[in-house]
Amino acid sequence: KWSKTLVRLPLFFDLAPGNVKEVINTVNAFTKENGFLLEPATEEHWEDIRLIRNKNSEFYKNAEQIEKDDHWKFMRKYHEGYKVGTENGKCVAFIGHVNKDFRVGSERKGSGVANFILEMWIENLGRSFDVSVLRSNKRVIAYAWKFGYAPGKEAWERGDNPVPLLRMSENETVDVLGLAAKRKPSRL
């Protein structure tokens, strides 16, 4: 995690206010080049987002490959709803929320990248977003469980597809994968 402010540690007790910005910029530049960041999706990231999304297309309601021209039109309109996870300056994941459709994509499954970007999203924007998942997408249902979300009981019983994921602490949900017997949600 990084910030636009600097915590004054004993090492910097005599740092002049004019030098604070310089230190912050240096630390942020180093982190951007050598670490993992969540940042706004700019046009330089759009192709990476498209490639990551297409690589994982089976997890989306529209599983068809998205063409570059169509993606550019979409991103021009909705880019403000997207953030990207970059590692060593390379886009490796994205997260977005557009028209009540929440999307997460990562080129490195199981690496913790998706957890990081979702945690940062929640920390910065809160939990006021809608999430739906295809009924067949057990991986995302299990992933959402870790963050305190599960399929809504009524929608599941009606056969909705996609089915909304709801906060387990605030709604009646259904444990379709039997996860309650295996583990408790860790990030409520």
C-alpha positions as CSV (number, residue, x, y, z in Angstrom):
1,K,0.0,0.0,0.0
2,W,1.2,3.5,-0.6
3,S,0.0,7.0,0.1
4,K,0.3,10.5,-1.2
5,T,1.5,11.5,2.3
6,L,4.6,10.7,4.2
7,V,4.6,9.4,7.8
8,R,7.5,11.1,9.5
9,L,9.7,8.4,11.0
10,P,12.6,9.3,13.3
11,L,14.9,9.0,10.3
12,F,13.2,12.1,8.9
13,F,12.7,14.1,12.0
14,D,14.6,17.1,10.7
15,L,13.2,16.9,7.1
16,A,12.2,20.4,5.9
17,P,8.6,20.7,4.7
18,G,9.9,21.7,1.2
19,N,11.8,18.3,1.0
20,V,8.7,16.2,1.9
21,K,7.3,16.3,-1.6
22,E,10.6,15.3,-3.1
23,V,10.9,12.3,-0.7
24,I,7.3,11.2,-1.4
25,N,7.9,11.4,-5.2
26,T,11.1,9.4,-4.9
27,V,9.5,6.7,-2.8
28,N,6.5,6.5,-5.1
29,A,8.7,6.3,-8.2
30,F,10.8,3.6,-6.7
31,T,7.6,1.6,-5.7
32,K,6.1,2.0,-9.1
33,E,9.3,0.7,-10.8
34,N,10.0,-2.1,-8.2
35,G,6.7,-3.0,-6.6
36,F,3.0,-3.4,-6.9
37,L,0.6,-0.5,-7.2
38,L,-3.1,0.1,-7.8
39,E,-3.5,3.1,-10.0
40,P,-6.1,4.7,-12.4
41,A,-6.4,3.0,-15.7
42,T,-5.1,5.3,-18.4
43,E,-5.0,4.7,-22.1
44,E,-1.6,3.1,-21.9
45,H,-3.3,0.3,-19.9
46,W,-6.3,-0.4,-22.1
47,E,-4.7,-3.0,-24.3
48,D,-3.4,-4.9,-21.3
49,I,-6.9,-4.8,-19.8
50,R,-8.3,-6.2,-23.0
51,L,-5.7,-9.0,-23.2
52,I,-6.2,-10.0,-19.6
53,R,-10.0,-10.0,-20.0
54,N,-9.8,-12.0,-23.2
55,K,-7.4,-14.5,-21.6
56,N,-10.0,-15.1,-18.8
57,S,-13.1,-14.6,-21.0
58,E,-14.9,-17.8,-19.7
59,F,-15.4,-16.0,-16.3
60,Y,-17.5,-13.2,-17.9
61,K,-21.1,-13.1,-18.9
62,N,-20.0,-12.2,-22.4
63,A,-17.4,-14.9,-23.0
64,E,-16.6,-13.7,-26.6
65,Q,-13.2,-12.2,-27.3
66,I,-13.4,-8.4,-27.3
67,E,-11.9,-6.7,-30.4
68,K,-9.6,-3.8,-29.9
69,D,-11.8,-1.1,-31.5
70,D,-14.8,-2.2,-29.4
71,H,-12.7,-2.2,-26.3
72,W,-11.3,1.3,-27.0
73,K,-14.9,2.7,-27.5
74,F,-15.9,1.1,-24.2
75,M,-12.8,2.4,-22.3
76,R,-13.1,5.9,-23.6
77,K,-16.6,6.0,-22.0
78,Y,-15.9,4.1,-18.8
79,H,-12.2,4.3,-18.0
80,E,-12.9,6.3,-14.8
81,G,-14.5,3.2,-13.3
82,Y,-11.3,1.2,-13.7
83,K,-8.0,0.8,-11.9
84,V,-5.1,-1.4,-12.8
85,G,-2.6,-3.3,-10.7
86,T,0.9,-2.8,-11.9
87,E,4.0,-4.7,-10.9
88,N,7.4,-3.3,-11.8
89,G,5.6,-0.9,-14.1
90,K,3.7,-3.7,-16.0
91,C,-0.1,-4.0,-15.9
92,V,-0.9,-7.5,-14.4
93,A,-4.5,-7.0,-13.2
94,F,-7.5,-4.8,-13.5
95,I,-10.6,-4.0,-11.5
96,G,-13.6,-2.0,-12.6
97,H,-17.3,-1.3,-11.9
98,V,-19.5,-0.1,-14.7
99,N,-23.3,-0.1,-15.0
100,K,-23.6,-2.4,-11.9
101,D,-21.2,-4.8,-13.4
102,F,-18.1,-5.5,-11.3
103,R,-15.0,-6.9,-13.0
104,V,-11.7,-8.2,-11.8
105,G,-9.0,-9.8,-14.0
106,S,-5.5,-11.0,-13.4
107,E,-2.9,-12.6,-15.6
108,R,-1.4,-14.3,-12.6
109,K,-4.0,-16.5,-10.8
110,G,-3.2,-17.5,-7.3
111,S,-0.5,-14.9,-6.8
112,G,-2.4,-12.6,-4.5
113,V,-2.7,-9.8,-7.1
114,A,-6.5,-10.0,-7.3
115,N,-6.7,-10.0,-3.5
116,F,-4.6,-6.9,-3.3
117,I,-6.6,-4.9,-5.9
118,L,-9.9,-5.9,-4.4
119,E,-8.7,-5.0,-0.8
120,M,-7.4,-1.6,-2.1
121,W,-10.7,-1.0,-4.0
122,I,-12.8,-1.7,-0.8
123,E,-10.4,0.4,1.3
124,N,-10.6,3.4,-1.0
125,L,-14.2,3.1,-2.2
126,G,-16.1,1.1,0.4
127,R,-18.4,-1.9,-0.2
128,S,-21.2,0.0,-2.0
129,F,-21.1,-1.9,-5.3
130,D,-23.1,-4.6,-7.0
131,V,-21.5,-7.9,-7.9
132,S,-22.9,-10.8,-10.0
133,V,-21.4,-14.0,-11.0
134,L,-22.2,-16.8,-13.4
135,R,-23.6,-19.8,-11.5
136,S,-21.0,-22.0,-13.1
137,N,-18.1,-19.8,-11.9
138,K,-17.1,-21.7,-8.8
139,R,-13.7,-20.0,-8.6
140,V,-15.2,-16.6,-8.3
141,I,-17.9,-17.8,-5.8
142,A,-15.2,-19.2,-3.6
143,Y,-13.1,-16.0,-4.0
144,A,-16.0,-13.8,-3.1
145,W,-16.6,-15.9,0.0
146,K,-13.2,-14.8,1.4
147,F,-14.5,-11.2,1.2
148,G,-17.8,-11.9,2.9
149,Y,-20.0,-12.3,-0.3
150,A,-22.2,-15.3,-1.4
151,P,-25.0,-15.8,-3.9
152,G,-28.3,-14.3,-2.8
153,K,-30.7,-17.1,-1.7
154,E,-33.8,-15.9,-3.6
155,A,-31.9,-15.3,-6.9
156,W,-30.2,-18.7,-6.6
157,E,-33.4,-20.5,-6.0
158,R,-35.1,-18.7,-9.0
159,G,-32.2,-19.8,-11.2
160,D,-30.9,-16.3,-12.0
161,N,-27.7,-16.4,-14.1
162,P,-25.7,-14.4,-13.4
163,V,-26.7,-14.4,-9.7
164,P,-26.0,-11.4,-7.4
165,L,-23.3,-11.8,-4.7
166,L,-24.5,-10.2,-1.5
167,R,-22.9,-9.4,1.8
168,M,-23.4,-12.4,4.0
169,S,-23.6,-10.3,7.1
170,E,-26.5,-8.2,5.8
171,N,-28.5,-10.6,3.5
172,E,-29.9,-14.1,3.2
173,T,-27.4,-16.0,1.1
174,V,-26.8,-19.6,0.1
175,D,-23.5,-21.6,0.5
176,V,-23.6,-23.3,-2.8
177,L,-20.1,-24.7,-2.5
178,G,-20.3,-25.9,1.1
179,L,-17.6,-23.4,2.2
180,A,-19.1,-22.7,5.7
181,A,-18.1,-26.2,6.8
182,K,-14.5,-25.7,5.4
183,R,-13.7,-22.2,6.4
184,K,-15.1,-18.9,7.6
185,P,-15.0,-15.8,5.5
186,S,-11.7,-14.0,6.4
187,R,-12.4,-10.4,5.4
188,L,-15.8,-9.4,6.7
